[in-house]
């Protein structure tokens, strides 16, 4: 069965006939990825679900940004100390999931990203209502025999998945094309609209003062983990051409990760490494343009956050990119992955035309406020949990 949730009108009748979503429940989120976009998604869900009166438990890496944010948002935080990659430690991580579940006693388990999806579904094997959200498919990150093995696992894991949440239609299509047969739900990512709102015309100047950025310098910003997925290496290969066309331009790479030192060796003096930040809002507000040259995604959060702040974006044509943009922005804002020349052309063209940049930013802000609020995601996810519970009851003949 396939269920697509994009807005209220698309919620299927069988879901809307379920008990009111205002009834409280106990939700367990499990995530190994505790610093990037997946962590931001979990934090947004926690805040919204606690506001609805749900009990929320988050199991994640101890001392991580997600652990701190989830606690501030009102969640109970449990330790799940797992590594990013599978390996001989997997049985210990599976056993740890079982201990977390026994401690939390949830009504529904929501597994985030590939590692939690692997360990969590092996541990549960359908014994509780289970929602899996890949946040981009793991098989996109690998090749050869490892890709074959990863696809086979996702096909197997689907049998223990009561709802599989994708953040874009493109991500769902990738899963289906790989033979992952599951009850899919599409819920586009959302962001905290009020937080990223620029709140007045002076926000850009104030943000630049706080960050120490020259008031008039054209500034492009890339927010993301410094790793192969996010494609900062492609952006740096394109940057010499951008500087040739926009001589005073600066680039800020906001984030940290395993490729930091390699990227530093390739960077020119026109590139600033801002490091990991608790909140990238000031960097969005300071920017003239936000760039994310990813090699793969589900639907990246950084462009949505940038557009919520009223900034135009340039992104690569990966899953979720076109779906996140206003319909008429693709011609100026979307370039092929791994194409430094196309990337430099799009970035330089927009940075050379401040009036167009500003107009695209205003249109982007309106679009995100209409379609990508985190409150919408929380409401749709509540319906997904009820549907997962219904599917679990139908399979097991039990009720919680």
LOKERO-888339 format. One record per residue (C-alpha): residue in one letter; x, y, z. Coordinates in steps of 0.25 Angstrom, whole numbers, plus 5000, padded with zeros to 4 digits. Example, Ala and Ser with C-alpha at 12.3 -4.5 7.8 and 13.67 -1.06 7.14 Angstrom:
! residues 2
<node A,<5049,4982,5031>>;
<node S,<5055,4996,5029>>;
//
This chain:
! residues 400
<node X,<5000,5000,5000>>;
<node X,<5005,5014,4997>>;
<node X,<5001,5027,5004>>;
<node X,<5005,5040,5000>>;
<node X,<5004,5052,5010>>;
<node X,<5008,5065,5004>>;
<node X,<4997,5074,5010>>;
<node X,<4984,5072,5017>>;
<node X,<4976,5070,5004>>;
<node X,<4984,5058,5001>>;
<node X,<4983,5050,5014>>;
<node X,<4975,5037,5011>>;
<node X,<4961,5035,5016>>;
<node X,<4965,5023,5024>>;
<node X,<4976,5032,5032>>;
<node X,<4966,5043,5035>>;
<node X,<4956,5033,5040>>;
<node X,<4966,5029,5051>>;
<node X,<4965,5034,5065>>;
<node X,<4968,5049,5067>>;
<node X,<4982,5052,5067>>;
<node X,<4981,5061,5079>>;
<node X,<4981,5048,5088>>;
<node X,<4995,5047,5094>>;
<node X,<5004,5036,5091>>;
<node X,<5018,5031,5095>>;
<node X,<5028,5033,5083>>;
<node X,<5043,5028,5083>>;
<node X,<5052,5034,5073>>;
<node X,<5065,5027,5070>>;
<node X,<5076,5033,5062>>;
<node X,<5091,5031,5061>>;
<node X,<5093,5044,5052>>;
<node X,<5093,5054,5063>>;
<node X,<5099,5066,5057>>;
<node X,<5094,5069,5043>>;
<node X,<5080,5071,5036>>;
<node X,<5074,5058,5042>>;
<node X,<5077,5063,5056>>;
<node X,<5070,5076,5053>>;
<node X,<5058,5069,5047>>;
<node X,<5057,5061,5060>>;
<node X,<5058,5073,5069>>;
<node X,<5047,5080,5061>>;
<node X,<5038,5068,5063>>;
<node X,<5041,5067,5078>>;
<node X,<5037,5081,5080>>;
<node X,<5024,5080,5072>>;
<node X,<5020,5066,5078>>;
<node X,<5023,5071,5093>>;
<node X,<5014,5083,5090>>;
<node X,<5003,5073,5086>>;
<node X,<5004,5066,5099>>;
<node X,<5012,5054,5094>>;
<node X,<5023,5047,5103>>;
<node X,<5035,5048,5094>>;
<node X,<5048,5040,5096>>;
<node X,<5061,5042,5088>>;
<node X,<5072,5031,5087>>;
<node X,<5085,5037,5081>>;
<node X,<5099,5039,5083>>;
<node X,<5103,5044,5097>>;
<node X,<5108,5058,5098>>;
<node X,<5103,5061,5084>>;
<node X,<5096,5073,5079>>;
<node X,<5084,5065,5077>>;
<node X,<5084,5060,5091>>;
<node X,<5085,5075,5096>>;
<node X,<5075,5080,5087>>;
<node X,<5065,5069,5089>>;
<node X,<5066,5071,5104>>;
<node X,<5063,5086,5103>>;
<node X,<5051,5083,5094>>;
<node X,<5045,5074,5106>>;
<node X,<5049,5060,5102>>;
<node X,<5055,5049,5111>>;
<node X,<5068,5046,5105>>;
<node X,<5074,5032,5106>>;
<node X,<5088,5028,5101>>;
<node X,<5089,5020,5088>>;
<node X,<5104,5020,5085>>;
<node X,<5105,5015,5071>>;
<node X,<5115,5017,5060>>;
<node X,<5112,5023,5046>>;
<node X,<5116,5010,5038>>;
<node X,<5112,4996,5040>>;
<node X,<5122,4986,5045>>;
<node X,<5125,4976,5055>>;
<node X,<5120,4985,5066>>;
<node X,<5106,4984,5060>>;
<node X,<5101,4972,5069>>;
<node X,<5104,4981,5081>>;
<node X,<5097,4993,5075>>;
<node X,<5084,4984,5073>>;
<node X,<5085,4979,5087>>;
<node X,<5085,4994,5092>>;
<node X,<5073,4997,5083>>;
<node X,<5065,4986,5091>>;
<node X,<5070,4992,5104>>;
<node X,<5065,5006,5100>>;
<node X,<5052,5000,5095>>;
<node X,<5050,4993,5108>>;
<node X,<5053,5005,5116>>;
<node X,<5044,5015,5108>>;
<node X,<5032,5006,5106>>;
<node X,<5028,5014,5094>>;
<node X,<5015,5013,5086>>;
<node X,<5022,5016,5073>>;
<node X,<5037,5015,5069>>;
<node X,<5042,5025,5059>>;
<node X,<5056,5021,5053>>;
<node X,<5064,5032,5046>>;
<node X,<5075,5030,5035>>;
<node X,<5081,5017,5031>>;
<node X,<5089,5013,5043>>;
<node X,<5077,5014,5053>>;
<node X,<5068,5008,5042>>;
<node X,<5077,4996,5041>>;
<node X,<5080,4993,5056>>;
<node X,<5065,4997,5060>>;
<node X,<5058,4988,5050>>;
<node X,<5067,4976,5053>>;
<node X,<5064,4979,5068>>;
<node X,<5049,4981,5067>>;
<node X,<5046,4972,5055>>;
<node X,<5032,4978,5054>>;
<node X,<5029,4975,5069>>;
<node X,<5025,4990,5071>>;
<node X,<5019,5000,5061>>;
<node X,<5031,5004,5053>>;
<node X,<5034,5017,5045>>;
<node X,<5046,5018,5037>>;
<node X,<5051,5031,5031>>;
<node X,<5064,5029,5022>>;
<node X,<5067,5044,5021>>;
<node X,<5074,5040,5007>>;
<node X,<5076,5026,5004>>;
<node X,<5089,5019,5009>>;
<node X,<5091,5012,4995>>;
<node X,<5093,5026,4988>>;
<node X,<5106,5027,4997>>;
<node X,<5113,5014,4992>>;
<node X,<5116,5007,4980>>;
<node X,<5119,4992,4975>>;
<node X,<5117,4981,4984>>;
<node X,<5114,4990,4996>>;
<node X,<5103,4996,4989>>;
<node X,<5097,4983,4985>>;
<node X,<5097,4978,4999>>;
<node X,<5091,4991,5004>>;
<node X,<5080,4990,4994>>;
<node X,<5077,4976,4999>>;
<node X,<5077,4980,5013>>;
<node X,<5067,4991,5010>>;
<node X,<5058,4981,5003>>;
<node X,<5058,4972,5015>>;
<node X,<5056,4983,5025>>;
<node X,<5044,4988,5018>>;
<node X,<5036,4975,5023>>;
<node X,<5038,4981,5037>>;
<node X,<5034,4995,5034>>;
<node X,<5020,4999,5036>>;
<node X,<5022,5013,5029>>;
<node X,<5034,5018,5022>>;
<node X,<5035,5033,5021>>;
<node X,<5042,5040,5010>>;
<node X,<5044,5055,5009>>;
<node X,<5042,5056,4994>>;
<node X,<5035,5049,4983>>;
<node X,<5049,5047,4977>>;
<node X,<5054,5040,4989>>;
<node X,<5042,5031,4989>>;
<node X,<5044,5028,4974>>;
<node X,<5058,5024,4977>>;
<node X,<5054,5014,4987>>;
<node X,<5043,5008,4978>>;
<node X,<5054,5007,4967>>;
<node X,<5063,4999,4976>>;
<node X,<5052,4989,4979>>;
<node X,<5049,4994,4993>>;
<node X,<5034,4990,4994>>;
<node X,<5029,4998,5006>>;
<node X,<5016,5006,5011>>;
<node X,<5022,5019,5007>>;
<node X,<5018,5033,5012>>;
<node X,<5024,5046,5006>>;
<node X,<5025,5058,5016>>;
<node X,<5034,5069,5011>>;
<node X,<5044,5075,5021>>;
<node X,<5040,5087,5029>>;
<node X,<5047,5098,5036>>;
<node X,<5044,5107,5048>>;
<node X,<5039,5119,5040>>;
<node X,<5039,5129,5051>>;
<node X,<5053,5126,5055>>;
<node X,<5059,5128,5041>>;
<node X,<5050,5140,5038>>;
<node X,<5059,5152,5035>>;
<node X,<5050,5161,5043>>;
<node X,<5053,5175,5037>>;
<node X,<5061,5180,5026>>;
<node X,<5073,5183,5035>>;
<node X,<5075,5168,5038>>;
<node X,<5086,5166,5027>>;
<node X,<5095,5177,5032>>;
<node X,<5093,5173,5047>>;
<node X,<5097,5159,5044>>;
<node X,<5109,5163,5036>>;
<node X,<5114,5172,5048>>;
<node X,<5112,5160,5058>>;
<node X,<5120,5151,5048>>;
<node X,<5131,5161,5045>>;
<node X,<5127,5161,5030>>;
<node X,<5129,5173,5021>>;
<node X,<5116,5181,5019>>;
<node X,<5117,5182,5004>>;
<node X,<5125,5169,5000>>;
<node X,<5117,5159,4992>>;
<node X,<5116,5147,5000>>;
<node X,<5112,5132,4997>>;
<node X,<5110,5123,5008>>;
<node X,<5110,5108,5008>>;
<node X,<5104,5101,5021>>;
<node X,<5106,5086,5023>>;
<node X,<5115,5075,5028>>;
<node X,<5129,5076,5021>>;
<node X,<5128,5062,5014>>;
<node X,<5127,5056,5000>>;
<node X,<5112,5056,5000>>;
<node X,<5111,5071,5002>>;
<node X,<5120,5074,4990>>;
<node X,<5128,5085,4996>>;
<node X,<5140,5080,4988>>;
<node X,<5133,5083,4975>>;
<node X,<5129,5097,4980>>;
<node X,<5144,5100,4983>>;
<node X,<5148,5095,4969>>;
<node X,<5138,5105,4963>>;
<node X,<5142,5117,4972>>;
<node X,<5153,5122,4964>>;
<node X,<5144,5125,4952>>;
<node X,<5134,5132,4962>>;
<node X,<5145,5141,4967>>;
<node X,<5149,5144,4953>>;
<node X,<5135,5149,4950>>;
<node X,<5132,5155,4964>>;
<node X,<5145,5160,4969>>;
<node X,<5141,5164,4983>>;
<node X,<5133,5151,4986>>;
<node X,<5135,5143,4998>>;
<node X,<5131,5129,5001>>;
<node X,<5127,5124,5015>>;
<node X,<5127,5109,5018>>;
<node X,<5119,5107,5031>>;
<node X,<5120,5093,5037>>;
<node X,<5131,5083,5041>>;
<node X,<5133,5068,5037>>;
<node X,<5144,5058,5032>>;
<node X,<5148,5066,5019>>;
<node X,<5151,5079,5027>>;
<node X,<5166,5078,5025>>;
<node X,<5166,5074,5011>>;
<node X,<5157,5085,5007>>;
<node X,<5166,5095,5014>>;
<node X,<5177,5091,5006>>;
<node X,<5169,5094,4993>>;
<node X,<5163,5107,4998>>;
<node X,<5168,5121,4994>>;
<node X,<5168,5133,5003>>;
<node X,<5154,5137,4998>>;
<node X,<5149,5125,5006>>;
<node X,<5145,5125,5021>>;
<node X,<5144,5113,5029>>;
<node X,<5133,5116,5040>>;
<node X,<5133,5103,5046>>;
<node X,<5121,5096,5053>>;
<node X,<5111,5106,5059>>;
<node X,<5100,5104,5068>>;
<node X,<5091,5112,5059>>;
<node X,<5094,5116,5045>>;
<node X,<5083,5127,5045>>;
<node X,<5093,5139,5044>>;
<node X,<5100,5133,5033>>;
<node X,<5087,5131,5025>>;
<node X,<5084,5146,5028>>;
<node X,<5098,5151,5024>>;
<node X,<5098,5143,5011>>;
<node X,<5094,5149,4997>>;
<node X,<5093,5134,4992>>;
<node X,<5093,5121,4999>>;
<node X,<5099,5109,4991>>;
<node X,<5098,5094,4994>>;
<node X,<5105,5086,4983>>;
<node X,<5101,5072,4988>>;
<node X,<5104,5059,4981>>;
<node X,<5092,5052,4988>>;
<node X,<5080,5056,4997>>;
<node X,<5066,5053,5001>>;
<node X,<5062,5068,5002>>;
<node X,<5073,5076,5008>>;
<node X,<5069,5085,5020>>;
<node X,<5080,5096,5017>>;
<node X,<5073,5102,5005>>;
<node X,<5059,5102,5012>>;
<node X,<5065,5109,5024>>;
<node X,<5072,5119,5014>>;
<node X,<5059,5122,5007>>;
<node X,<5052,5124,5020>>;
<node X,<5062,5135,5023>>;
<node X,<5059,5141,5009>>;
<node X,<5071,5137,5002>>;
<node X,<5072,5131,4988>>;
<node X,<5079,5117,4986>>;
<node X,<5087,5110,4976>>;
<node X,<5086,5095,4978>>;
<node X,<5090,5082,4970>>;
<node X,<5079,5074,4963>>;
<node X,<5078,5063,4973>>;
<node X,<5066,5057,4980>>;
<node X,<5057,5067,4986>>;
<node X,<5064,5079,4980>>;
<node X,<5054,5083,4970>>;
<node X,<5042,5080,4979>>;
<node X,<5047,5089,4990>>;
<node X,<5048,5101,4980>>;
<node X,<5037,5111,4975>>;
<node X,<5033,5105,4962>>;
<node X,<5040,5116,4953>>;
<node X,<5053,5116,4960>>;
<node X,<5060,5103,4955>>;
<node X,<5065,5110,4942>>;
<node X,<5074,5120,4951>>;
<node X,<5076,5111,4963>>;
<node X,<5078,5096,4959>>;
<node X,<5091,5091,4953>>;
<node X,<5096,5077,4950>>;
<node X,<5104,5070,4961>>;
<node X,<5119,5069,4960>>;
<node X,<5119,5080,4950>>;
<node X,<5129,5092,4955>>;
<node X,<5127,5100,4942>>;
<node X,<5111,5100,4943>>;
<node X,<5112,5103,4957>>;
<node X,<5121,5115,4955>>;
<node X,<5113,5120,4944>>;
<node X,<5100,5120,4953>>;
<node X,<5107,5126,4965>>;
<node X,<5114,5137,4958>>;
<node X,<5102,5140,4950>>;
<node X,<5093,5142,4962>>;
<node X,<5104,5149,4971>>;
<node X,<5106,5159,4959>>;
<node X,<5091,5163,4959>>;
<node X,<5087,5167,4973>>;
<node X,<5073,5172,4969>>;
<node X,<5070,5158,4964>>;
<node X,<5076,5151,4976>>;
<node X,<5067,5160,4985>>;
<node X,<5055,5157,4976>>;
<node X,<5057,5142,4976>>;
<node X,<5060,5142,4991>>;
<node X,<5046,5149,4994>>;
<node X,<5039,5138,4985>>;
<node X,<5046,5127,4992>>;
<node X,<5042,5132,5006>>;
<node X,<5027,5133,5002>>;
<node X,<5028,5118,4996>>;
<node X,<5035,5112,5008>>;
<node X,<5025,5119,5018>>;
<node X,<5014,5113,5010>>;
<node X,<5019,5099,5008>>;
<node X,<5030,5096,5018>>;
<node X,<5027,5099,5032>>;
<node X,<5031,5090,5043>>;
<node X,<5017,5090,5049>>;
<node X,<5012,5084,5036>>;
<node X,<5022,5073,5037>>;
<node X,<5018,5070,5052>>;
<node X,<5003,5069,5048>>;
<node X,<5005,5060,5036>>;
<node X,<5015,5051,5045>>;
<node X,<5004,5049,5055>>;
<node X,<4995,5043,5044>>;
<node X,<5006,5034,5040>>;
<node X,<5008,5029,5054>>;
<node X,<4993,5025,5055>>;
<node X,<4994,5018,5041>>;
<node X,<5007,5011,5046>>;
<node X,<4999,5006,5058>>;
<node X,<4987,5002,5050>>;
<node X,<4996,4994,5041>>;
<node X,<5003,4987,5052>>;
<node X,<4990,4984,5059>>;
<node X,<4985,4978,5046>>;
<node X,<4998,4969,5044>>;
<node X,<4999,4964,5058>>;
<node X,<4984,4964,5063>>;
<node X,<4988,4972,5075>>;
<node X,<4986,4986,5080>>;
<node X,<4993,4995,5089>>;
//
